[in-house]
Amino acid sequence: MEVSRISSKGQVTIPKSIRERLKLDAGDKVAFIEENGKIIITKSSTIALREFFESVAKEAEAKGITGEDLLNDLEKVREEMWNERYKK
């Protein structure tokens, strides 16, 4: 567990070990998410990626596409890209 003090301006220093785990650098944005009475701090780009994946999952589900279907299609695209790039 890490502890930090709130300054008179409401600022908090994120402990170095947490910054390293989240791969946070100066200038990065963080998001504060409330879940079940707890606050989660995460790199904001992680939120955008999670929202994108949730959006894709909902649309796939609405169209009757399974996770296995998505993974199979992804593997085909990766193979095609590999072949275009390295097997000319």
PyMOL Python script that loads the backbone (N, CA, C, O; Angstrom):
from pymol import cmd

cmd.read_pdbstr("""\
ATOM      1  N   MET A   1       0.840  -1.172   0.000  1.00  0.00           N
ATOM      2  CA  MET A   1       0.000   0.000   0.000  1.00  0.00           C
ATOM      3  C   MET A   1       0.886   1.236   0.000  1.00  0.00           C
ATOM      4  O   MET A   1       1.898   1.296   0.699  1.00  0.00           O
ATOM      5  N   GLU A   2       0.491   2.208  -0.789  1.00  0.00           N
ATOM      6  CA  GLU A   2       1.209   3.474  -0.862  1.00  0.00           C
ATOM      7  C   GLU A   2       0.317   4.575  -0.277  1.00  0.00           C
ATOM      8  O   GLU A   2      -0.906   4.523  -0.410  1.00  0.00           O
ATOM      9  N   VAL A   3       0.924   5.554   0.359  1.00  0.00           N
ATOM     10  CA  VAL A   3       0.186   6.663   0.963  1.00  0.00           C
ATOM     11  C   VAL A   3       0.775   7.973   0.461  1.00  0.00           C
ATOM     12  O   VAL A   3       1.989   8.110   0.306  1.00  0.00           O
ATOM     13  N   SER A   4      -0.121   8.946   0.208  1.00  0.00           N
ATOM     14  CA  SER A   4       0.315  10.261  -0.226  1.00  0.00           C
ATOM     15  C   SER A   4      -0.557  11.302   0.478  1.00  0.00           C
ATOM     16  O   SER A   4      -1.694  11.013   0.851  1.00  0.00           O
ATOM     17  N   ARG A   5      -0.032  12.492   0.656  1.00  0.00           N
ATOM     18  CA  ARG A   5      -0.746  13.565   1.361  1.00  0.00           C
ATOM     19  C   ARG A   5      -1.318  14.547   0.336  1.00  0.00           C
ATOM     20  O   ARG A   5      -0.697  14.817  -0.691  1.00  0.00           O
ATOM     21  N   ILE A   6      -2.504  15.076   0.628  1.00  0.00           N
ATOM     22  CA  ILE A   6      -3.130  16.077  -0.230  1.00  0.00           C
ATOM     23  C   ILE A   6      -2.605  17.453   0.170  1.00  0.00           C
ATOM     24  O   ILE A   6      -2.608  17.808   1.349  1.00  0.00           O
ATOM     25  N   SER A   7      -2.152  18.228  -0.824  1.00  0.00           N
ATOM     26  CA  SER A   7      -1.639  19.584  -0.552  1.00  0.00           C
ATOM     27  C   SER A   7      -2.803  20.550  -0.341  1.00  0.00           C
ATOM     28  O   SER A   7      -3.963  20.189  -0.541  1.00  0.00           O
ATOM     29  N   SER A   8      -2.488  21.772   0.062  1.00  0.00           N
ATOM     30  CA  SER A   8      -3.518  22.792   0.276  1.00  0.00           C
ATOM     31  C   SER A   8      -4.245  23.136  -1.022  1.00  0.00           C
ATOM     32  O   SER A   8      -5.353  23.672  -0.992  1.00  0.00           O
ATOM     33  N   LYS A   9      -3.625  22.829  -2.159  1.00  0.00           N
ATOM     34  CA  LYS A   9      -4.251  23.073  -3.464  1.00  0.00           C
ATOM     35  C   LYS A   9      -4.991  21.836  -3.989  1.00  0.00           C
ATOM     36  O   LYS A   9      -5.455  21.830  -5.130  1.00  0.00           O
ATOM     37  N   GLY A  10      -5.102  20.798  -3.166  1.00  0.00           N
ATOM     38  CA  GLY A  10      -5.804  19.578  -3.576  1.00  0.00           C
ATOM     39  C   GLY A  10      -4.966  18.660  -4.440  1.00  0.00           C
ATOM     40  O   GLY A  10      -5.500  17.747  -5.070  1.00  0.00           O
ATOM     41  N   GLN A  11      -3.665  18.883  -4.482  1.00  0.00           N
ATOM     42  CA  GLN A  11      -2.786  18.076  -5.315  1.00  0.00           C
ATOM     43  C   GLN A  11      -2.245  16.886  -4.526  1.00  0.00           C
ATOM     44  O   GLN A  11      -2.019  16.962  -3.318  1.00  0.00           O
ATOM     45  N   VAL A  12      -2.047  15.789  -5.246  1.00  0.00           N
ATOM     46  CA  VAL A  12      -1.498  14.569  -4.650  1.00  0.00           C
ATOM     47  C   VAL A  12      -0.342  14.096  -5.515  1.00  0.00           C
ATOM     48  O   VAL A  12      -0.436  14.091  -6.743  1.00  0.00           O
ATOM     49  N   THR A  13       0.738  13.703  -4.879  1.00  0.00           N
ATOM     50  CA  THR A  13       1.855  13.114  -5.616  1.00  0.00           C
ATOM     51  C   THR A  13       1.614  11.615  -5.728  1.00  0.00           C
ATOM     52  O   THR A  13       1.393  10.937  -4.725  1.00  0.00           O
ATOM     53  N   ILE A  14       1.656  11.107  -6.951  1.00  0.00           N
ATOM     54  CA  ILE A  14       1.499   9.668  -7.155  1.00  0.00           C
ATOM     55  C   ILE A  14       2.843   9.016  -6.851  1.00  0.00           C
ATOM     56  O   ILE A  14       3.847   9.367  -7.471  1.00  0.00           O
ATOM     57  N   PRO A  15       2.884   8.082  -5.917  1.00  0.00           N
ATOM     58  CA  PRO A  15       4.154   7.452  -5.542  1.00  0.00           C
ATOM     59  C   PRO A  15       4.872   6.835  -6.752  1.00  0.00           C
ATOM     60  O   PRO A  15       4.240   6.342  -7.687  1.00  0.00           O
ATOM     61  N   LYS A  16       6.187   6.877  -6.705  1.00  0.00           N
ATOM     62  CA  LYS A  16       7.012   6.392  -7.822  1.00  0.00           C
ATOM     63  C   LYS A  16       6.677   4.964  -8.213  1.00  0.00           C
ATOM     64  O   LYS A  16       6.597   4.658  -9.403  1.00  0.00           O
ATOM     65  N   SER A  17       6.479   4.083  -7.241  1.00  0.00           N
ATOM     66  CA  SER A  17       6.194   2.678  -7.569  1.00  0.00           C
ATOM     67  C   SER A  17       4.882   2.543  -8.352  1.00  0.00           C
ATOM     68  O   SER A  17       4.766   1.689  -9.232  1.00  0.00           O
ATOM     69  N   ILE A  18       3.905   3.381  -8.033  1.00  0.00           N
ATOM     70  CA  ILE A  18       2.629   3.353  -8.752  1.00  0.00           C
ATOM     71  C   ILE A  18       2.806   3.928 -10.158  1.00  0.00           C
ATOM     72  O   ILE A  18       2.286   3.375 -11.127  1.00  0.00           O
ATOM     73  N   ARG A  19       3.543   5.043 -10.268  1.00  0.00           N
ATOM     74  CA  ARG A  19       3.813   5.624 -11.593  1.00  0.00           C
ATOM     75  C   ARG A  19       4.514   4.617 -12.496  1.00  0.00           C
ATOM     76  O   ARG A  19       4.205   4.520 -13.684  1.00  0.00           O
ATOM     77  N   GLU A  20       5.453   3.871 -11.933  1.00  0.00           N
ATOM     78  CA  GLU A  20       6.176   2.877 -12.721  1.00  0.00           C
ATOM     79  C   GLU A  20       5.251   1.746 -13.162  1.00  0.00           C
ATOM     80  O   GLU A  20       5.309   1.307 -14.311  1.00  0.00           O
ATOM     81  N   ARG A  21       4.390   1.268 -12.247  1.00  0.00           N
ATOM     82  CA  ARG A  21       3.466   0.182 -12.597  1.00  0.00           C
ATOM     83  C   ARG A  21       2.480   0.609 -13.674  1.00  0.00           C
ATOM     84  O   ARG A  21       2.139  -0.186 -14.550  1.00  0.00           O
ATOM     85  N   LEU A  22       2.021   1.850 -13.621  1.00  0.00           N
ATOM     86  CA  LEU A  22       1.071   2.353 -14.616  1.00  0.00           C
ATOM     87  C   LEU A  22       1.761   2.930 -15.843  1.00  0.00           C
ATOM     88  O   LEU A  22       1.100   3.332 -16.800  1.00  0.00           O
ATOM     89  N   LYS A  23       3.089   2.972 -15.816  1.00  0.00           N
ATOM     90  CA  LYS A  23       3.889   3.541 -16.905  1.00  0.00           C
ATOM     91  C   LYS A  23       3.460   4.987 -17.173  1.00  0.00           C
ATOM     92  O   LYS A  23       3.225   5.387 -18.313  1.00  0.00           O
ATOM     93  N   LEU A  24       3.366   5.753 -16.087  1.00  0.00           N
ATOM     94  CA  LEU A  24       3.005   7.162 -16.170  1.00  0.00           C
ATOM     95  C   LEU A  24       4.249   8.030 -16.271  1.00  0.00           C
ATOM     96  O   LEU A  24       5.222   7.826 -15.546  1.00  0.00           O
ATOM     97  N   ASP A  25       4.208   8.991 -17.169  1.00  0.00           N
ATOM     98  CA  ASP A  25       5.295   9.946 -17.328  1.00  0.00           C
ATOM     99  C   ASP A  25       4.737  11.355 -17.143  1.00  0.00           C
ATOM    100  O   ASP A  25       3.524  11.560 -17.177  1.00  0.00           O
ATOM    101  N   ALA A  26       5.623  12.313 -16.949  1.00  0.00           N
ATOM    102  CA  ALA A  26       5.207  13.705 -16.810  1.00  0.00           C
ATOM    103  C   ALA A  26       4.355  14.092 -18.015  1.00  0.00           C
ATOM    104  O   ALA A  26       4.715  13.800 -19.156  1.00  0.00           O
ATOM    105  N   GLY A  27       3.232  14.743 -17.760  1.00  0.00           N
ATOM    106  CA  GLY A  27       2.341  15.177 -18.830  1.00  0.00           C
ATOM    107  C   GLY A  27       1.242  14.183 -19.166  1.00  0.00           C
ATOM    108  O   GLY A  27       0.276  14.549 -19.835  1.00  0.00           O
ATOM    109  N   ASP A  28       1.359  12.932 -18.720  1.00  0.00           N
ATOM    110  CA  ASP A  28       0.307  11.950 -18.970  1.00  0.00           C
ATOM    111  C   ASP A  28      -0.957  12.347 -18.221  1.00  0.00           C
ATOM    112  O   ASP A  28      -0.895  13.004 -17.182  1.00  0.00           O
ATOM    113  N   LYS A  29      -2.084  11.949 -18.750  1.00  0.00           N
ATOM    114  CA  LYS A  29      -3.354  12.191 -18.084  1.00  0.00           C
ATOM    115  C   LYS A  29      -3.773  10.926 -17.345  1.00  0.00           C
ATOM    116  O   LYS A  29      -3.546   9.810 -17.810  1.00  0.00           O
ATOM    117  N   VAL A  30      -4.393  11.127 -16.179  1.00  0.00           N
ATOM    118  CA  VAL A  30      -4.924  10.004 -15.417  1.00  0.00           C
ATOM    119  C   VAL A  30      -6.430  10.185 -15.284  1.00  0.00           C
ATOM    120  O   VAL A  30      -6.945  11.302 -15.304  1.00  0.00           O
ATOM    121  N   ALA A  31      -7.116   9.066 -15.148  1.00  0.00           N
ATOM    122  CA  ALA A  31      -8.568   9.082 -14.961  1.00  0.00           C
ATOM    123  C   ALA A  31      -8.880   8.570 -13.569  1.00  0.00           C
ATOM    124  O   ALA A  31      -8.205   7.680 -13.052  1.00  0.00           O
ATOM    125  N   PHE A  32      -9.915   9.148 -12.967  1.00  0.00           N
ATOM    126  CA  PHE A  32     -10.386   8.739 -11.652  1.00  0.00           C
ATOM    127  C   PHE A  32     -11.754   8.109 -11.853  1.00  0.00           C
ATOM    128  O   PHE A  32     -12.680   8.776 -12.315  1.00  0.00           O
ATOM    129  N   ILE A  33     -11.894   6.839 -11.513  1.00  0.00           N
ATOM    130  CA  ILE A  33     -13.134   6.103 -11.723  1.00  0.00           C
ATOM    131  C   ILE A  33     -13.670   5.654 -10.373  1.00  0.00           C
ATOM    132  O   ILE A  33     -12.943   5.073  -9.567  1.00  0.00           O
ATOM    133  N   GLU A  34     -14.945   5.928 -10.133  1.00  0.00           N
ATOM    134  CA  GLU A  34     -15.568   5.471  -8.892  1.00  0.00           C
ATOM    135  C   GLU A  34     -16.297   4.159  -9.166  1.00  0.00           C
ATOM    136  O   GLU A  34     -17.149   4.083 -10.052  1.00  0.00           O
ATOM    137  N   GLU A  35     -15.953   3.131  -8.395  1.00  0.00           N
ATOM    138  CA  GLU A  35     -16.599   1.823  -8.506  1.00  0.00           C
ATOM    139  C   GLU A  35     -16.821   1.267  -7.112  1.00  0.00           C
ATOM    140  O   GLU A  35     -15.869   1.077  -6.354  1.00  0.00           O
ATOM    141  N   ASN A  36     -18.065   1.007  -6.778  1.00  0.00           N
ATOM    142  CA  ASN A  36     -18.419   0.389  -5.494  1.00  0.00           C
ATOM    143  C   ASN A  36     -17.810   1.123  -4.305  1.00  0.00           C
ATOM    144  O   ASN A  36     -17.281   0.494  -3.389  1.00  0.00           O
ATOM    145  N   GLY A  37     -17.882   2.442  -4.319  1.00  0.00           N
ATOM    146  CA  GLY A  37     -17.388   3.231  -3.199  1.00  0.00           C
ATOM    147  C   GLY A  37     -15.881   3.372  -3.135  1.00  0.00           C
ATOM    148  O   GLY A  37     -15.348   3.886  -2.151  1.00  0.00           O
ATOM    149  N   LYS A  38     -15.183   2.921  -4.176  1.00  0.00           N
ATOM    150  CA  LYS A  38     -13.730   3.049  -4.231  1.00  0.00           C
ATOM    151  C   LYS A  38     -13.365   3.889  -5.449  1.00  0.00           C
ATOM    152  O   LYS A  38     -14.111   3.947  -6.427  1.00  0.00           O
ATOM    153  N   ILE A  39     -12.213   4.534  -5.373  1.00  0.00           N
ATOM    154  CA  ILE A  39     -11.716   5.321  -6.501  1.00  0.00           C
ATOM    155  C   ILE A  39     -10.541   4.569  -7.123  1.00  0.00           C
ATOM    156  O   ILE A  39      -9.606   4.159  -6.436  1.00  0.00           O
ATOM    157  N   ILE A  40     -10.615   4.405  -8.420  1.00  0.00           N
ATOM    158  CA  ILE A  40      -9.548   3.750  -9.175  1.00  0.00           C
ATOM    159  C   ILE A  40      -8.852   4.827  -9.996  1.00  0.00           C
ATOM    160  O   ILE A  40      -9.504   5.617 -10.679  1.00  0.00           O
ATOM    161  N   ILE A  41      -7.534   4.854  -9.927  1.00  0.00           N
ATOM    162  CA  ILE A  41      -6.750   5.792 -10.732  1.00  0.00           C
ATOM    163  C   ILE A  41      -6.043   4.976 -11.805  1.00  0.00           C
ATOM    164  O   ILE A  41      -5.381   3.982 -11.507  1.00  0.00           O
ATOM    165  N   THR A  42      -6.188   5.402 -13.050  1.00  0.00           N
ATOM    166  CA  THR A  42      -5.562   4.682 -14.151  1.00  0.00           C
ATOM    167  C   THR A  42      -5.136   5.669 -15.233  1.00  0.00           C
ATOM    168  O   THR A  42      -5.599   6.809 -15.267  1.00  0.00           O
ATOM    169  N   LYS A  43      -4.269   5.228 -16.092  1.00  0.00           N
ATOM    170  CA  LYS A  43      -3.843   6.041 -17.228  1.00  0.00           C
ATOM    171  C   LYS A  43      -5.055   6.244 -18.131  1.00  0.00           C
ATOM    172  O   LYS A  43      -5.751   5.282 -18.455  1.00  0.00           O
ATOM    173  N   SER A  44      -5.312   7.472 -18.536  1.00  0.00           N
ATOM    174  CA  SER A  44      -6.543   7.754 -19.279  1.00  0.00           C
ATOM    175  C   SER A  44      -6.600   7.025 -20.618  1.00  0.00           C
ATOM    176  O   SER A  44      -7.691   6.704 -21.090  1.00  0.00           O
ATOM    177  N   SER A  45      -5.462   6.759 -21.237  1.00  0.00           N
ATOM    178  CA  SER A  45      -5.480   6.022 -22.505  1.00  0.00           C
ATOM    179  C   SER A  45      -6.013   4.611 -22.313  1.00  0.00           C
ATOM    180  O   SER A  45      -6.566   4.025 -23.243  1.00  0.00           O
ATOM    181  N   THR A  46      -5.850   4.059 -21.108  1.00  0.00           N
ATOM    182  CA  THR A  46      -6.389   2.736 -20.802  1.00  0.00           C
ATOM    183  C   THR A  46      -7.905   2.762 -20.862  1.00  0.00           C
ATOM    184  O   THR A  46      -8.533   1.809 -21.323  1.00  0.00           O
ATOM    185  N   ILE A  47      -8.493   3.861 -20.393  1.00  0.00           N
ATOM    186  CA  ILE A  47      -9.951   4.004 -20.404  1.00  0.00           C
ATOM    187  C   ILE A  47     -10.464   4.041 -21.838  1.00  0.00           C
ATOM    188  O   ILE A  47     -11.445   3.374 -22.165  1.00  0.00           O
ATOM    189  N   ALA A  48      -9.813   4.809 -22.685  1.00  0.00           N
ATOM    190  CA  ALA A  48     -10.235   4.907 -24.083  1.00  0.00           C
ATOM    191  C   ALA A  48     -10.181   3.547 -24.748  1.00  0.00           C
ATOM    192  O   ALA A  48     -11.087   3.188 -25.500  1.00  0.00           O
ATOM    193  N   LEU A  49      -9.133   2.789 -24.482  1.00  0.00           N
ATOM    194  CA  LEU A  49      -8.995   1.462 -25.072  1.00  0.00           C
ATOM    195  C   LEU A  49     -10.082   0.531 -24.556  1.00  0.00           C
ATOM    196  O   LEU A  49     -10.674  -0.220 -25.331  1.00  0.00           O
ATOM    197  N   ARG A  50     -10.352   0.573 -23.244  1.00  0.00           N
ATOM    198  CA  ARG A  50     -11.395  -0.273 -22.662  1.00  0.00           C
ATOM    199  C   ARG A  50     -12.759   0.065 -23.260  1.00  0.00           C
ATOM    200  O   ARG A  50     -13.538  -0.833 -23.580  1.00  0.00           O
ATOM    201  N   GLU A  51     -13.051   1.361 -23.412  1.00  0.00           N
ATOM    202  CA  GLU A  51     -14.328   1.774 -23.997  1.00  0.00           C
ATOM    203  C   GLU A  51     -14.451   1.303 -25.437  1.00  0.00           C
ATOM    204  O   GLU A  51     -15.534   0.913 -25.873  1.00  0.00           O
ATOM    205  N   PHE A  52     -13.344   1.336 -26.182  1.00  0.00           N
ATOM    206  CA  PHE A  52     -13.356   0.847 -27.555  1.00  0.00           C
ATOM    207  C   PHE A  52     -13.674  -0.642 -27.592  1.00  0.00           C
ATOM    208  O   PHE A  52     -14.514  -1.079 -28.379  1.00  0.00           O
ATOM    209  N   PHE A  53     -13.001  -1.427 -26.741  1.00  0.00           N
ATOM    210  CA  PHE A  53     -13.241  -2.870 -26.704  1.00  0.00           C
ATOM    211  C   PHE A  53     -14.683  -3.184 -26.301  1.00  0.00           C
ATOM    212  O   PHE A  53     -15.298  -4.086 -26.871  1.00  0.00           O
ATOM    213  N   GLU A  54     -15.225  -2.454 -25.329  1.00  0.00           N
ATOM    214  CA  GLU A  54     -16.610  -2.668 -24.912  1.00  0.00           C
ATOM    215  C   GLU A  54     -17.574  -2.345 -26.038  1.00  0.00           C
ATOM    216  O   GLU A  54     -18.569  -3.045 -26.226  1.00  0.00           O
ATOM    217  N   SER A  55     -17.287  -1.286 -26.792  1.00  0.00           N
ATOM    218  CA  SER A  55     -18.120  -0.908 -27.923  1.00  0.00           C
ATOM    219  C   SER A  55     -18.109  -1.992 -29.000  1.00  0.00           C
ATOM    220  O   SER A  55     -19.158  -2.352 -29.534  1.00  0.00           O
ATOM    221  N   VAL A  56     -16.934  -2.505 -29.315  1.00  0.00           N
ATOM    222  CA  VAL A  56     -16.811  -3.573 -30.313  1.00  0.00           C
ATOM    223  C   VAL A  56     -17.542  -4.824 -29.833  1.00  0.00           C
ATOM    224  O   VAL A  56     -18.236  -5.477 -30.612  1.00  0.00           O
ATOM    225  N   ALA A  57     -17.388  -5.157 -28.552  1.00  0.00           N
ATOM    226  CA  ALA A  57     -18.032  -6.350 -28.002  1.00  0.00           C
ATOM    227  C   ALA A  57     -19.554  -6.243 -28.081  1.00  0.00           C
ATOM    228  O   ALA A  57     -20.227  -7.213 -28.430  1.00  0.00           O
ATOM    229  N   LYS A  58     -20.099  -5.070 -27.758  1.00  0.00           N
ATOM    230  CA  LYS A  58     -21.554  -4.882 -27.822  1.00  0.00           C
ATOM    231  C   LYS A  58     -22.066  -5.012 -29.249  1.00  0.00           C
ATOM    232  O   LYS A  58     -23.087  -5.652 -29.501  1.00  0.00           O
ATOM    233  N   GLU A  59     -21.342  -4.394 -30.179  1.00  0.00           N
ATOM    234  CA  GLU A  59     -21.769  -4.464 -31.570  1.00  0.00           C
ATOM    235  C   GLU A  59     -21.663  -5.890 -32.100  1.00  0.00           C
ATOM    236  O   GLU A  59     -22.544  -6.348 -32.828  1.00  0.00           O
ATOM    237  N   ALA A  60     -20.602  -6.586 -31.742  1.00  0.00           N
ATOM    238  CA  ALA A  60     -20.440  -7.970 -32.178  1.00  0.00           C
ATOM    239  C   ALA A  60     -21.564  -8.837 -31.612  1.00  0.00           C
ATOM    240  O   ALA A  60     -22.143  -9.660 -32.320  1.00  0.00           O
ATOM    241  N   GLU A  61     -21.862  -8.641 -30.333  1.00  0.00           N
ATOM    242  CA  GLU A  61     -22.925  -9.421 -29.697  1.00  0.00           C
ATOM    243  C   GLU A  61     -24.270  -9.163 -30.381  1.00  0.00           C
ATOM    244  O   GLU A  61     -25.046 -10.092 -30.599  1.00  0.00           O
ATOM    245  N   ALA A  62     -24.538  -7.914 -30.715  1.00  0.00           N
ATOM    246  CA  ALA A  62     -25.788  -7.565 -31.384  1.00  0.00           C
ATOM    247  C   ALA A  62     -25.906  -8.229 -32.751  1.00  0.00           C
ATOM    248  O   ALA A  62     -27.006  -8.514 -33.223  1.00  0.00           O
ATOM    249  N   LYS A  63     -24.757  -8.471 -33.379  1.00  0.00           N
ATOM    250  CA  LYS A  63     -24.751  -9.107 -34.702  1.00  0.00           C
ATOM    251  C   LYS A  63     -24.567 -10.616 -34.621  1.00  0.00           C
ATOM    252  O   LYS A  63     -24.476 -11.287 -35.648  1.00  0.00           O
ATOM    253  N   GLY A  64     -24.511 -11.156 -33.393  1.00  0.00           N
ATOM    254  CA  GLY A  64     -24.372 -12.604 -33.229  1.00  0.00           C
ATOM    255  C   GLY A  64     -22.964 -13.117 -33.468  1.00  0.00           C
ATOM    256  O   GLY A  64     -22.779 -14.303 -33.740  1.00  0.00           O
ATOM    257  N   ILE A  65     -21.978 -12.254 -33.372  1.00  0.00           N
ATOM    258  CA  ILE A  65     -20.583 -12.647 -33.572  1.00  0.00           C
ATOM    259  C   ILE A  65     -19.992 -13.020 -32.216  1.00  0.00           C
ATOM    260  O   ILE A  65     -20.115 -12.259 -31.256  1.00  0.00           O
ATOM    261  N   THR A  66     -19.360 -14.173 -32.133  1.00  0.00           N
ATOM    262  CA  THR A  66     -18.785 -14.631 -30.870  1.00  0.00           C
ATOM    263  C   THR A  66     -17.353 -14.130 -30.715  1.00  0.00           C
ATOM    264  O   THR A  66     -16.729 -13.673 -31.673  1.00  0.00           O
ATOM    265  N   GLY A  67     -16.850 -14.227 -29.496  1.00  0.00           N
ATOM    266  CA  GLY A  67     -15.460 -13.872 -29.235  1.00  0.00           C
ATOM    267  C   GLY A  67     -14.520 -14.744 -30.050  1.00  0.00           C
ATOM    268  O   GLY A  67     -13.488 -14.279 -30.533  1.00  0.00           O
ATOM    269  N   GLU A  68     -14.883 -16.010 -30.199  1.00  0.00           N
ATOM    270  CA  GLU A  68     -14.056 -16.927 -30.999  1.00  0.00           C
ATOM    271  C   GLU A  68     -14.018 -16.480 -32.460  1.00  0.00           C
ATOM    272  O   GLU A  68     -12.970 -16.541 -33.104  1.00  0.00           O
ATOM    273  N   ASP A  69     -15.167 -16.027 -32.983  1.00  0.00           N
ATOM    274  CA  ASP A  69     -15.207 -15.512 -34.361  1.00  0.00           C
ATOM    275  C   ASP A  69     -14.257 -14.323 -34.520  1.00  0.00           C
ATOM    276  O   ASP A  69     -13.514 -14.233 -35.498  1.00  0.00           O
ATOM    277  N   LEU A  70     -14.295 -13.408 -33.537  1.00  0.00           N
ATOM    278  CA  LEU A  70     -13.419 -12.237 -33.592  1.00  0.00           C
ATOM    279  C   LEU A  70     -11.950 -12.628 -33.564  1.00  0.00           C
ATOM    280  O   LEU A  70     -11.141 -12.087 -34.318  1.00  0.00           O
ATOM    281  N   LEU A  71     -11.608 -13.572 -32.689  1.00  0.00           N
ATOM    282  CA  LEU A  71     -10.212 -14.016 -32.603  1.00  0.00           C
ATOM    283  C   LEU A  71      -9.760 -14.695 -33.889  1.00  0.00           C
ATOM    284  O   LEU A  71      -8.630 -14.490 -34.335  1.00  0.00           O
ATOM    285  N   ASN A  72     -10.626 -15.495 -34.483  1.00  0.00           N
ATOM    286  CA  ASN A  72     -10.283 -16.150 -35.745  1.00  0.00           C
ATOM    287  C   ASN A  72     -10.060 -15.125 -36.855  1.00  0.00           C
ATOM    288  O   ASN A  72      -9.112 -15.234 -37.633  1.00  0.00           O
ATOM    289  N   ASP A  73     -10.954 -14.119 -36.921  1.00  0.00           N
ATOM    290  CA  ASP A  73     -10.789 -13.069 -37.933  1.00  0.00           C
ATOM    291  C   ASP A  73      -9.511 -12.267 -37.699  1.00  0.00           C
ATOM    292  O   ASP A  73      -8.811 -11.911 -38.646  1.00  0.00           O
ATOM    293  N   LEU A  74      -9.217 -11.988 -36.438  1.00  0.00           N
ATOM    294  CA  LEU A  74      -7.999 -11.262 -36.096  1.00  0.00           C
ATOM    295  C   LEU A  74      -6.764 -12.039 -36.537  1.00  0.00           C
ATOM    296  O   LEU A  74      -5.819 -11.465 -37.078  1.00  0.00           O
ATOM    297  N   GLU A  75      -6.779 -13.335 -36.303  1.00  0.00           N
ATOM    298  CA  GLU A  75      -5.634 -14.179 -36.699  1.00  0.00           C
ATOM    299  C   GLU A  75      -5.450 -14.154 -38.218  1.00  0.00           C
ATOM    300  O   GLU A  75      -4.319 -14.121 -38.703  1.00  0.00           O
ATOM    301  N   LYS A  76      -6.551 -14.170 -38.969  1.00  0.00           N
ATOM    302  CA  LYS A  76      -6.467 -14.105 -40.434  1.00  0.00           C
ATOM    303  C   LYS A  76      -5.850 -12.777 -40.876  1.00  0.00           C
ATOM    304  O   LYS A  76      -4.988 -12.748 -41.755  1.00  0.00           O
ATOM    305  N   VAL A  77      -6.292 -11.688 -40.266  1.00  0.00           N
ATOM    306  CA  VAL A  77      -5.767 -10.364 -40.624  1.00  0.00           C
ATOM    307  C   VAL A  77      -4.283 -10.284 -40.289  1.00  0.00           C
ATOM    308  O   VAL A  77      -3.498  -9.764 -41.082  1.00  0.00           O
ATOM    309  N   ARG A  78      -3.891 -10.791 -39.125  1.00  0.00           N
ATOM    310  CA  ARG A  78      -2.464 -10.780 -38.751  1.00  0.00           C
ATOM    311  C   ARG A  78      -1.630 -11.557 -39.761  1.00  0.00           C
ATOM    312  O   ARG A  78      -0.551 -11.123 -40.165  1.00  0.00           O
ATOM    313  N   GLU A  79      -2.151 -12.715 -40.160  1.00  0.00           N
ATOM    314  CA  GLU A  79      -1.407 -13.537 -41.127  1.00  0.00           C
ATOM    315  C   GLU A  79      -1.281 -12.820 -42.466  1.00  0.00           C
ATOM    316  O   GLU A  79      -0.218 -12.839 -43.085  1.00  0.00           O
ATOM    317  N   GLU A  80      -2.374 -12.183 -42.917  1.00  0.00           N
ATOM    318  CA  GLU A  80      -2.335 -11.437 -44.175  1.00  0.00           C
ATOM    319  C   GLU A  80      -1.331 -10.291 -44.103  1.00  0.00           C
ATOM    320  O   GLU A  80      -0.566 -10.063 -45.040  1.00  0.00           O
ATOM    321  N   MET A  81      -1.344  -9.573 -42.980  1.00  0.00           N
ATOM    322  CA  MET A  81      -0.404  -8.461 -42.822  1.00  0.00           C
ATOM    323  C   MET A  81       1.032  -8.960 -42.787  1.00  0.00           C
ATOM    324  O   MET A  81       1.916  -8.350 -43.388  1.00  0.00           O
ATOM    325  N   TRP A  82       1.270 -10.062 -42.089  1.00  0.00           N
ATOM    326  CA  TRP A  82       2.601 -10.653 -42.024  1.00  0.00           C
ATOM    327  C   TRP A  82       3.078 -11.016 -43.428  1.00  0.00           C
ATOM    328  O   TRP A  82       4.209 -10.711 -43.808  1.00  0.00           O
ATOM    329  N   ASN A  83       2.202 -11.672 -44.196  1.00  0.00           N
ATOM    330  CA  ASN A  83       2.562 -12.101 -45.540  1.00  0.00           C
ATOM    331  C   ASN A  83       2.833 -10.907 -46.453  1.00  0.00           C
ATOM    332  O   ASN A  83       3.751 -10.948 -47.272  1.00  0.00           O
ATOM    333  N   GLU A  84       2.043  -9.854 -46.317  1.00  0.00           N
ATOM    334  CA  GLU A  84       2.268  -8.659 -47.141  1.00  0.00           C
ATOM    335  C   GLU A  84       3.589  -7.994 -46.797  1.00  0.00           C
ATOM    336  O   GLU A  84       4.290  -7.495 -47.678  1.00  0.00           O
ATOM    337  N   ARG A  85       3.921  -7.989 -45.529  1.00  0.00           N
ATOM    338  CA  ARG A  85       5.098  -7.255 -45.071  1.00  0.00           C
ATOM    339  C   ARG A  85       6.391  -8.054 -45.254  1.00  0.00           C
ATOM    340  O   ARG A  85       7.411  -7.488 -45.646  1.00  0.00           O
ATOM    341  N   TYR A  86       6.360  -9.375 -44.971  1.00  0.00           N
ATOM    342  CA  TYR A  86       7.616 -10.117 -44.885  1.00  0.00           C
ATOM    343  C   TYR A  86       7.786 -11.238 -45.906  1.00  0.00           C
ATOM    344  O   TYR A  86       8.892 -11.757 -46.055  1.00  0.00           O
ATOM    345  N   LYS A  87       6.752 -11.616 -46.595  1.00  0.00           N
ATOM    346  CA  LYS A  87       6.865 -12.738 -47.543  1.00  0.00           C
ATOM    347  C   LYS A  87       6.605 -12.290 -48.967  1.00  0.00           C
ATOM    348  O   LYS A  87       5.787 -12.873 -49.678  1.00  0.00           O
ATOM    349  N   LYS A  88       7.309 -11.251 -49.369  1.00  0.00           N
ATOM    350  CA  LYS A  88       7.105 -10.728 -50.731  1.00  0.00           C
ATOM    351  C   LYS A  88       7.824 -11.535 -51.747  1.00  0.00           C
ATOM    352  O   LYS A  88       7.757 -11.230 -52.938  1.00  0.00           O
TER     353      LYS A  88
END
""", "prot")
cmd.dss("prot")
cmd.show_as("cartoon", "prot")
cmd.util.cbc("prot")
cmd.orient("prot")
